[in-house]
Amino acid sequence: MKQIELSDLDRRLLDRLAVDARVSNREIAREFGLTEGAIRLRLKRLMDEKAIQVSAVTNFDHIPEAIVAYLWIEVDASHPVKSVIDALVAQPEITYVATLVGRSDILAITWVRSAMHLTDYLHNTIDRIAGIARIRYELTHRLIKHDYRLTTIVE
């Protein structure tokens, strides 16, 4: 992905949208002292260049019995890490995958309904992925803060 330079105007626009992404282009233009067309073109460029994406964020507190499970995965040294990553990314239940330097090779995050649901998911799905040597997991009991403003945009 090519890097783009964010101008001061781009950063102001991103900060404004972080407060309320439903604000109209007309309102932003009025606040910034610009034309609505200028704001619309700037937003289009940022979206076309994958610098931003507009989406709805579900409030974790409104999902009954949802528990976030962190899966700390170690990959067998004789197995390619990429194939394990690809298999995890293909799982619709997995919402986050990252490679790590440290205690594990991969961190995967999923939402489960209970510890039993996690156990079934691990044994029936994740454990069957070739190359996984060990999985340690942790369950959240309360989500304190999740800043959704910055993320990698994936397709």
C-alpha positions in Angstrom: 0.0 0.0 0.0 1.4 3.4 -0.9 1.9 6.0 1.7 0.1 9.3 1.4 1.0 12.6 3.0 -1.8 13.8 5.3 -2.0 17.6 5.3 -3.0 19.8 8.2 -6.5 20.0 6.6 -6.7 16.2 6.3 -5.8 15.9 10.0 -8.4 18.5 11.1 -11.0 16.7 8.9 -10.1 13.3 10.5 -10.3 14.8 14.0 -13.7 16.3 13.2 -15.1 13.1 11.8 -13.8 11.2 14.9 -16.1 13.3 17.0 -19.1 12.8 14.7 -18.8 10.8 11.5 -22.4 11.7 10.6 -21.7 15.4 10.3 -22.6 16.8 6.9 -20.0 18.0 4.4 -21.8 21.3 4.5 -21.4 21.6 8.3 -17.7 20.8 8.1 -17.2 23.3 5.3 -18.9 26.0 7.3 -16.7 25.2 10.4 -13.5 25.2 8.3 -14.4 28.2 6.1 -14.2 26.1 2.9 -16.7 25.1 0.2 -18.7 21.9 0.5 -17.1 20.7 -2.7 -13.6 21.1 -1.3 -14.6 18.9 1.7 -16.3 16.3 -0.5 -13.2 16.1 -2.8 -10.9 15.8 0.2 -13.0 13.0 1.7 -13.2 11.2 -1.6 -9.4 11.3 -2.0 -8.9 10.0 1.5 -11.3 7.1 0.9 -9.9 6.3 -2.6 -6.4 6.2 -1.2 -7.6 3.9 1.7 -6.5 6.5 4.3 -10.0 6.4 5.8 -13.1 4.2 5.7 -16.5 5.1 7.1 -18.2 2.3 8.9 -20.5 1.6 11.8 -19.0 0.5 15.1 -21.0 -1.9 17.3 -21.0 -1.1 21.0 -19.7 -4.2 22.8 -22.0 -3.5 25.7 -25.0 -4.2 23.5 -24.0 -7.7 22.5 -25.5 -10.1 25.1 -23.1 -12.4 26.8 -20.2 -11.4 24.5 -16.7 -12.1 25.8 -13.5 -11.1 23.9 -11.0 -14.0 23.8 -7.4 -13.3 23.1 -5.6 -16.3 21.5 -1.8 -16.2 21.9 -0.6 -18.7 19.3 2.8 -20.3 18.9 3.6 -21.7 15.5 5.6 -24.9 15.0 9.1 -23.9 14.0 9.0 -26.3 11.0 5.8 -24.8 9.6 5.4 -21.5 7.7 3.8 -18.8 9.8 2.0 -17.4 6.7 -0.1 -20.5 6.2 -1.3 -20.3 9.8 -2.0 -16.6 9.4 -4.0 -17.2 6.2 -6.0 -19.9 7.9 -6.9 -17.6 10.9 -7.8 -14.7 8.6 -10.2 -17.0 6.7 -12.1 -17.7 10.0 -15.1 -15.3 10.1 -15.2 -15.6 13.9 -11.7 -14.1 14.2 -11.8 -10.3 14.2 -8.1 -9.5 14.6 -4.8 -11.2 13.6 -1.3 -9.8 14.2 2.1 -11.2 14.1 4.2 -10.6 17.3 7.7 -10.5 18.6 7.7 -11.9 22.1 5.9 -14.6 24.0 3.8 -15.7 21.0 4.0 -15.7 17.2 0.5 -14.6 16.6 -2.3 -12.8 18.4 -5.8 -13.6 17.2 -9.0 -12.1 18.8 -12.5 -13.5 18.7 -15.8 -13.0 20.5 -17.3 -15.9 22.2 -20.5 -16.5 24.3 -18.8 -18.4 27.1 -15.8 -20.4 28.2 -17.5 -23.5 26.9 -18.1 -21.9 23.5 -14.4 -20.9 23.4 -13.3 -24.5 24.3 -15.5 -25.9 21.5 -14.2 -23.4 19.0 -10.6 -24.0 19.9 -10.9 -27.8 19.7 -13.1 -28.1 16.7 -11.7 -25.3 14.6 -8.5 -23.6 15.6 -6.6 -26.8 16.8 -7.2 -28.3 13.4 -5.1 -25.6 11.7 -1.8 -27.1 10.6 1.3 -25.6 12.2 -0.2 -24.4 15.5 2.0 -25.8 18.2 0.4 -24.1 21.2 -2.5 -21.8 22.1 -2.8 -19.8 25.3 -6.0 -17.8 25.8 -7.4 -15.1 28.0 -11.0 -14.0 28.3 -12.1 -10.4 29.1 -14.5 -9.9 31.8 -14.9 -6.2 31.2 -13.8 -4.0 28.3 -12.6 -0.7 29.7 -11.4 1.2 26.6 -11.1 0.4 22.9 -10.1 3.3 20.7 -11.6 2.5 17.3 -10.3 5.7 15.6 -7.1 4.1 14.3 -6.9 0.8 12.6 -5.6 -1.0 9.5 -8.2 -0.9 6.8 -8.6 -4.4 5.3 -10.7 -5.5 2.4 
